[in-house]
Amino acid sequence: MFTGIIEATAKLLKIGQNEIILERPKSFDDIKIGSSIAVSGVCLSVIAFDDASMSFDVVSTTLQKTKLGSLAVGDSVNLERAMKADGRFEGHIVTGHCEGVGKIRLGQTGGNMMLQVEIPADLKKYIVLHGSITIDGVALTVAEYSGNFLSVAIIPHTLEHSTLGALKPGDAVNIETDILGKYILQAHDNR
């Protein structure tokens, strides 16, 4: 499980059909083979590492259904290690199971950065105004929602310490909706 609080960003060093290799942040000094790391919101397991890099197996479905398959060498990704059981829970519940890819529209309101995202139609039923959403692994709150578009406010710290500050209109982002909302909706639908 993750919290959506980004710990580092890293550059993509290599991408193949079944593997990606990323820079290894110095702060990731406790990883081991099998460690779970959210890569722009996608839960992947470490298969190899050294002082400079980390490698992950990636199945073709993951490359097709997330933005990972469209990344190029040199692109940056957000990283978060799995939450320790005795850790402080500071974001929201994030599984790393992305449900779709959204498209970015950027906007600014006053001094706030508003990120507007077009989401896949099949995710609309899981969006709750002022509820949780994860965009490229970052835990955020839905500020506005209409049709296939939602907006989230981004604080300067998040812009500076994640890849969200570099997004441009048309860029793809991984989307994970709130798991609690999905369970509640499914329970309601199964009554």
N, C-alpha and C positions, 0 to 999 in steps of 0.2 A: 504494500500500500504506500501511496505517496500523499503529499499534502498540497502540491502545487506551488511551493515556495522554491524558486529556482536557486540552485547553489552555485552554478557556474555556466558559462557558455564554452563551446569548443568548436573547432573547425573540423569539417569532414576531410579526412586524409585519403580515403579510398572507398569506393562503392562498387560492389559486384552483384552478381545475381543472388547470392545467398549470404553475403557478408558486408558489413560496413566497419570501417576503422575510423576512429575519432582521436583527436588529441586527448591526452589524459591530463586533466587539471591537477596541479600540485596538491590541492586540498583533498583529492580523492586517494588518499594514502592508505585507506583501509579496505579497498576493494579486493576481491578474490575471485577465482573462477566460480561462476554461478551467481555472482552478485547481480541484483536487479537494479537497473538504472533506467529512469524515464528519459528518453531521448526525444525532445520536443513533444513530450506527452505520451510517447509510445514505450511501453514497458519492454525492455530487452535484457537479455542475460549476457554477462561478460563471458567470453570463451577463451580469451587470451589478453595479456597486457604486459607492458614493460613500463619503464619510467616515462616514456613519451607518448604512448598510445594505448588504446583499448579497442578490442575487436568484439563484434557481436554477430551471431547468426541472425539472419533475417529471412523469413519465408516469403515466397512470391506474393502471397495474399497480403502480407503487411506492406510490401512495397507498392502494391496496386491500390490498397484501400486507405493509405495514409500519404502524406506529402513526402515521406522518406524516399520514395521511388523517383521523385522529381528533383531531388537535391543533386548538386554538382560539387566536385572537389573544391574546397575552399569555402563553401557555405558554412554558416554558423548555426548551431543547434543549442537549445536549452537543455540543461542537465540537472537531474535531481536523483540522489541515491534514495533507495527505499527507506522508509521511516523505521527507526528502531522502536521496539516495543516500549522502552522506557523514555522515549523522546517526547518533547513538547509538541502538541498538535497545534500548528499555527495557521494552516490554510483551511482546506476542506478535504473531504474524502475523495481521493483520486486513485483510480485503479490502474491507469496506464493503458486502458482498453479503448482506444479512439474509435469513435463511431462513424466518423465521416470527415470530409475535408470541406472547409469553408473558404470563401474568397473575401479579401480585405477591401474595404473602402475606408479611407481615413478622413477624420474631421476634427475640428478643434472648436471648443465652446469656451469663450473667455480664456482663462489661464489653464483650463483643463484639457488634457489630451483625451479625446473620445475615439475609440476604435470601433468602427462599424463593420460587422461581418455578415455576409450573406451565408446562411446555413442551408444544408440540404433539407428539402421539404420533409423527409421522413423523420427529422429530428425536432420539428416544430412542437410536437405534442409534449416534449420533455423540457421545454424552456419555460421558466417561471420568472416573472418580473421580480427583481431583487433577490433571485435565487442564484445558486452557484453554477458556474460553467468553467471549463478548463480550455484555454486556447494556447496551443503549442506548449502544453504542460504548465501554464501559469494559471493559478487559481484566481478567478475574477468573479465579480458580481454583475448580473444583468441589470443595467441601468435603464434601458429602454428596449422595447420589443414590439415590432409590428410586421406582420406578414412573414417573409423569409429573412428579415433583417433584425439583428440585435446590436445594441451598443453597450460598451463597457467603458468606464473611466479608468485611465491608466495614470498612476502616480509617477512623478519623476524618477524615483528610485527604481521602479520596475522597468521604465524605459531605458535606464542606464545599465541595469544589471541583467537584462534578458535580450532576446532577439526582437522583441516587440517594437522597440524604437527604430529599427531598420526596415520595418515592413512598408511596402508601397502598395498603392491600389492595384488589385488584380492578383496579389500574392496569395498563395495557398497557405492555410493554417489547419492544423489538426484540431478536431473538436471532440471533447468528451463532456457529455451532459451530466447532471447531478445524479449519482447512482441511487440516492435515497428517493428522489422523485420518481425514478423509473420503477423502483420496487413498489412504491405507493400506487402508482398508476396501474401496474400489473395486478396488484392485489384487488384494486377497485374493479378492473375489467373482468377478473375471474370470479367475482361474486355472483 
